[in-house]
Amino acid sequence: MSLEAQIAALNTNIEKLITLLANPIQVVPSTETPLRTEVQTGKASSGKPNPEKEPATGGKPSANDAPQAQNANAASIPYDDVKAAILKLSAAKGRDAAVAVLKQFGVAKGTELTPEQYPDALKAFSLALDTTDAAVA
């Protein structure tokens, strides 16, 4: 394909894109059931409950629901919140204080924390920030 033909094709595609952006298409909801993805396993399911994973408890929360709630909470905490807590502690108490908290989680840097560790890490940074220097020493 010649250069002129490529440019013409690109111009045509740009014109189509401009037309689409100027006149947005209304999205019609699909009648098909979307596939759900399992967060922990990464496998897609058909949307049908798995009796092995979801025992019937009559709608009452069970002791097994607490870890699931914590995992859902962990997924809602962005890394930026953890980063802000690390920087706040570093500014207030020094880099060594922040590194000491990170070591509690077996990591050397905040980016090495897993999303599941974010809630506990935020609590640990907050606790370290609230403690006095005498309590730390």
VEXVEX-215022 format. One record per residue: x, y, z of N, C-alpha, C in turn. Coordinates in steps of 0.1 Angstrom, whole numbers, padded with zeros to 4 digits, always signed. Layout:
N
XYZXYZXYZ;...
end
This chain:
137
+0009-0012+0000+0000+0000+0000+0009+0012+0000;+0006+0021-0009+0014+0033-0010+0011+0043+0002;+0020+0052+0003+0019+0062+0014+0006+0070+0013;+0003+0074+0000-0009+0082-0002-0022+0074+0001;-0022+0061-0002-0033+0052+0002-0035+0051+0017;-0024+0050+0024-0024+0049+0038-0029+0062+0045;-0025+0073+0040-0030+0086+0045-0045+0087+0042;-0049+0083+0030-0063+0084+0027-0072+0075+0036;-0067+0063+0039-0074+0054+0048-0074+0060+0062;-0063+0066+0066-0063+0072+0080-0073+0084+0080;-0073+0092+0070-0082+0103+0070-0097+0099+0070;-0100+0088+0063-0113+0082+0063-0117+0077+0077;-0107+0070+0084-0110+0065+0097-0111+0077+0107;-0104+0087+0106-0105+0099+0114-0119+0106+0113;-0123+0107+0100-0136+0113+0098-0147+0104+0104;-0146+0091+0103-0156+0082+0109-0156+0084+0125;-0144+0085+0130-0142+0087+0145-0149+0100+0149;-0146+0111+0142-0152+0124+0145-0167+0123+0145;-0172+0116+0135-0187+0115+0134-0192+0107+0145;-0186+0096+0149-0190+0088+0161-0190+0096+0174;-0179+0104+0175-0178+0112+0188-0188+0123+0188;-0191+0129+0177-0201+0140+0176-0215+0135+0178;-0218+0122+0174-0231+0117+0175-0230+0103+0183;-0230+0104+0196-0228+0091+0204-0239+0081+0201;-0236+0069+0201-0245+0058+0199-0251+0055+0212;-0264+0053+0212-0271+0048+0225-0268+0034+0226;-0264+0030+0239-0261+0016+0241-0274+0009+0246;-0277-0002+0239-0289-0009+0242-0285-0021+0251;-0292-0022+0263-0288-0033+0272-0289-0047+0265;-0280-0055+0268-0280-0068+0262-0290-0077+0270;-0296-0087+0263-0305-0096+0270-0297-0108+0275;-0285-0109+0272-0277-0120+0276-0271-0118+0290;-0270-0128+0298-0264-0127+0311-0249-0126+0310;-0243-0115+0316-0228-0114+0315-0222-0124+0324;-0209-0128+0320-0202-0137+0328-0196-0130+0340;-0196-0136+0351-0190-0130+0363-0176-0136+0364;-0167-0128+0369-0154-0133+0372-0151-0135+0386;-0145-0145+0390-0141-0147+0404-0129-0139+0407;-0129-0131+0417-0118-0122+0420-0106-0130+0425;-0108-0139+0434-0096-0146+0439-0090-0156+0430;-0099-0163+0422-0093-0174+0413-0090-0169+0399;-0097-0158+0395-0095-0153+0382-0102-0161+0371;-0110-0171+0375-0118-0179+0366-0131-0173+0364;-0136-0174+0352-0150-0170+0348-0160-0180+0352;-0172-0176+0357-0182-0185+0360-0194-0182+0352;-0204-0190+0352-0216-0188+0344-0226-0180+0351;-0223-0175+0363-0233-0168+0371-0241-0176+0380;-0240-0190+0379-0247-0199+0388-0239-0201+0401;-0246-0201+0412-0239-0203+0425-0233-0217+0426;-0221-0217+0431-0214-0229+0433-0217-0234+0447;-0223-0246+0449-0227-0250+0462-0215-0253+0471;-0203-0256+0465-0192-0258+0474-0186-0245+0479;-0187-0234+0472-0182-0221+0476-0192-0213+0484;-0205-0215+0482-0215-0207+0488-0225-0216+0496;-0222-0219+0508-0231-0227+0516-0243-0219+0519;-0255-0226+0519-0267-0220+0523-0268-0217+0538;-0268-0204+0541-0269-0200+0555-0282-0193+0559;-0291-0193+0549-0304-0187+0552-0303-0172+0552;-0293-0166+0545-0292-0152+0545-0284-0146+0557;-0281-0155+0566-0274-0150+0578-0259-0150+0575;-0252-0139+0580-0237-0139+0578-0231-0150+0587;-0221-0156+0581-0214-0167+0588-0200-0162+0592;-0193-0170+0599-0179-0166+0603-0170-0166+0590;-0174-0173+0580-0166-0173+0568-0168-0160+0559;-0178-0153+0562-0181-0140+0555-0171-0129+0558;-0165-0129+0570-0156-0119+0574-0144-0118+0565;-0137-0129+0561-0126-0127+0552-0130-0122+0538;-0142-0126+0534-0147-0121+0521-0150-0106+0522;-0155-0102+0533-0158-0087+0534-0144-0080+0535;-0134-0085+0541-0121-0079+0542-0115-0078+0528;-0116-0089+0520-0111-0089+0507-0118-0079+0498;-0131-0077+0500-0138-0067+0492-0134-0053+0497;-0131-0051+0510-0126-0038+0515-0112-0036+0510;-0104-0046+0509-0090-0044+0504-0090-0040+0490;-0100-0045+0482-0100-0042+0468-0104-0027+0466;-0111-0022+0476-0116-0008+0474-0105+0002+0479;-0094-0002+0485-0084+0007+0489-0074+0008+0478;-0072+0020+0473-0062+0022+0462-0048+0023+0469;-0038+0020+0461-0024+0020+0466-0020+0035+0470;-0026+0045+0463-0023+0058+0466-0026+0062+0481;-0036+0056+0487-0039+0058+0501-0028+0052+0509;-0023+0041+0506-0012+0035+0513+0001+0043+0511;+0003+0048+0499+0015+0056+0497+0014+0069+0505;+0002+0075+0506+0001+0087+0513+0004+0085+0528;-0001+0073+0533+0002+0070+0547+0017+0068+0550;+0024+0062+0540+0038+0060+0542+0045+0073+0542;+0042+0082+0533+0048+0095+0532+0045+0103+0544;+0033+0102+0549+0029+0110+0561+0037+0105+0573;+0039+0092+0575+0047+0087+0586+0061+0091+0584;+0066+0090+0572+0080+0094+0569+0083+0108+0573;+0073+0117+0569+0075+0131+0572+0075+0134+0587;+0066+0127+0594+0064+0129+0608+0075+0123+0617;+0078+0110+0614+0087+0103+0623+0100+0098+0616;+0101+0101+0603+0114+0097+0597+0112+0084+0588;+0121+0083+0579+0121+0071+0570+0122+0058+0578;+0130+0057+0588+0132+0045+0596+0119+0040+0602;+0110+0049+0606+0098+0045+0612+0089+0038+0601;+0089+0044+0589+0081+0038+0578+0086+0025+0574;+0099+0024+0573+0106+0011+0569+0103+0000+0580;+0103+0004+0593+0100-0006+0603+0086-0011+0602;+0076-0003+0598+0062-0008+0596+0062-0017+0584;+0069-0013+0573+0069-0021+0562+0075-0035+0564;+0085-0036+0573+0091-0048+0577+0082-0058+0584;+0072-0052+0591+0062-0060+0598+0054-0068+0587;+0053-0064+0575+0046-0071+0565+0055-0078+0555;+0068-0079+0559+0078-0086+0551+0082-0080+0538;+0080-0067+0537+0084-0060+0525+0093-0049+0528;+0101-0044+0518+0110-0033+0519+0104-0020+0513;+0094-0021+0504+0089-0010+0498+0073-0011+0498;+0067+0000+0498+0052+0000+0498+0046-0007+0486;+0053-0006+0474+0048-0012+0462+0048-0027+0463;+0055-0033+0472+0056-0047+0474+0044-0053+0482;+0037-0044+0488+0025-0048+0496+0014-0053+0486;+0007-0064+0490-0004-0068+0482-0017-0061+0486;-0026-0060+0477-0039-0053+0480-0046-0058+0492;-0044-0071+0495-0050-0077+0507-0044-0072+0520;-0031-0067+0519-0024-0061+0530-0027-0047+0533;-0033-0040+0523-0036-0026+0524-0043-0021+0537;-0054-0028+0540-0062-0023+0552-0053-0025+0565;-0046-0036+0567-0038-0038+0579-0026-0028+0578;-0020-0026+0567-0009-0016+0566-0013-0002+0569;-0025+0002+0565-0030+0015+0568-0032+0017+0583;-0037+0006+0589-0039+0006+0604-0025+0007+0611;-0016+0000+0606-0002+0000+0612+0005+0013+0611;+0003+0019+0599+0009+0033+0597+0002+0043+0606;-0011+0042+0607-0018+0051+0616-0014+0049+0631;-0013+0037+0635-0008+0034+0648+0006+0039+0651;+0015+0037+0642+0028+0042+0643+0029+0057+0644;+0020+0063+0636+0020+0078+0636+0014+0083+0650;+0005+0076+0656-0002+0080+0668+0007+0078+0680;+0016+0068+0680+0024+0065+0691+0035+0075+0694;+0038+0077+0706+0048+0087+0710+0062+0080+0708;+0072+0089+0707+0086+0084+0705+0090+0075+0716;+0085+0078+0728+0089+0070+0740+0084+0056+0739;+0071+0055+0733+0065+0041+0732+0072+0033+0721;+0078+0040+0710+0085+0033+0700+0098+0028+0704;+0105+0036+0712+0118+0033+0717+0118+0022+0727;
end
